[in-house]
Amino acid sequence: MPLAFYVDRFDPFIGPHWGRIGIHKYGVAYLLGFIAGAALLYLYAKRGRGRLPAAAIPDLMVAIVFGVLLGGRLGYYILYDRWRDFPTDPFEILRVWDGGMASHGGILGVAIAIAWFARSQKLSFLHLGDLVVSTAPLGLFFGRVANFINGELWGKVAAVKWAVIFPLSAPGRPDELIPPRHPSQLYEAGLEGIVLFAYLQWRFWRSDIVRTQPGRLSGEFFLVYAVLRVFGETFREPDVGVSLILGLSRGTFYSLFFVGIGLGLIANGKRQALWPTTGR
């Protein structure tokens, strides 16, 4: 009798591979996110929607790549308690091919990269941040789809028709004995990726807040991302071996800080609109 639920058995590699060495679909997902983000920034420059010159975009993208990779990896290592294994496995943080990236850490890493780039190019940090966050959901979308392909970060046990069996959730057990789960990776891809991207693009093109209220769009990104992430976390199984904080999953708890950051940036953007500053 065929299984009633879809079984997630995607090959994580594209083409031939040797052990863990090969072209990972996860890496390709990150590459697609960077390419899509750069394409949008070029479109903004062409349409005169920002103060970032097209010639500076390649250098900015290099900074963003480092921000995502370093921030995401350090965030996973620190925020999800991987540092506790340092005495027995001091080189775990370097084994990026084994997976392990935190979106909260990646976002903060990008913020640091933007701050450095804005200072070096004498651009407004808040304005540049608004341009970048309007493209960020594309990377989040591809990353969550890659999570699904890898069969990781699965959801809670569910009996809905679209539930999925994730073999990695119960290694060694026959597929028919593994309980199906919410495909929470796809939920988050739709929420943090498609929904958030549509909202930010609507705000970007249908208003002039990027030029008149620097920082406000970034604030809306943090706030809406946090709300969507918290909602998505209700379907997601907490990471194995990672303790809750105040009864909340790590993703939910860290998102609460993003709510505060978002509200602060929105309030600051409103003040900028009332008292515009020269050169902002």
TATA-V533351 format. One record per residue. RES is the residue in one letter. SS is DSSP state (h for helix, s for strand, l for the rest). Layout:
RES:SS  RES:SS
//
This chain:
M:l  P:l  L:l  A:l  F:l  Y:s  V:s  D:s  R:l  F:l  D:l  P:l  F:s  I:s  G:s  P:s  H:s  W:s  G:l  R:l  I:s  G:s  I:s  H:s  K:h  Y:h  G:h  V:h  A:h  Y:h  L:h  L:h  G:h  F:h  I:h  A:h  G:h  A:h  A:h  L:h  L:h  Y:h  L:h  Y:h  A:h  K:h  R:h  G:l  R:l  G:l  R:l  L:l  P:l  A:h  A:h  A:h  I:h  P:h  D:h  L:h  M:h  V:h  A:h  I:h  V:h  F:h  G:h  V:h  L:h  L:h  G:h  G:h  R:h  L:h  G:h  Y:h  Y:h  I:h  L:h  Y:l  D:l  R:h  W:h  R:h  D:h  F:l  P:l  T:l  D:l  P:l  F:l  E:h  I:h  L:h  R:l  V:h  W:h  D:h  G:l  G:l  M:l  A:l  S:h  H:h  G:h  G:h  I:h  L:h  G:h  V:h  A:h  I:h  A:h  I:h  A:h  W:h  F:h  A:h  R:h  S:h  Q:h  K:l  L:l  S:l  F:h  L:h  H:h  L:h  G:h  D:h  L:h  V:h  V:h  S:h  T:h  A:h  P:h  L:h  G:h  L:h  F:h  F:h  G:h  R:h  V:h  A:h  N:h  F:h  I:h  N:h  G:l  E:l  L:l  W:l  G:s  K:l  V:s  A:l  A:l  V:l  K:l  W:l  A:l  V:s  I:s  F:s  P:h  L:h  S:h  A:h  P:l  G:l  R:l  P:l  D:h  E:h  L:h  I:l  P:l  P:l  R:s  H:l  P:l  S:h  Q:h  L:h  Y:h  E:h  A:h  G:h  L:h  E:h  G:h  I:h  V:h  L:h  F:h  A:h  Y:h  L:h  Q:h  W:h  R:h  F:h  W:h  R:h  S:l  D:l  I:h  V:h  R:h  T:h  Q:l  P:l  G:l  R:h  L:h  S:h  G:h  E:h  F:h  F:h  L:h  V:h  Y:h  A:h  V:h  L:h  R:h  V:h  F:h  G:h  E:h  T:l  F:l  R:s  E:l  P:l  D:l  V:l  G:l  V:l  S:l  L:l  I:s  L:l  G:l  L:s  S:l  R:h  G:h  T:h  F:h  Y:h  S:h  L:h  F:h  F:h  V:h  G:h  I:h  G:h  L:h  G:h  L:h  I:h  A:h  N:h  G:h  K:h  R:h  Q:h  A:h  L:h  W:l  P:l  T:l  T:l  G:l  R:l
//
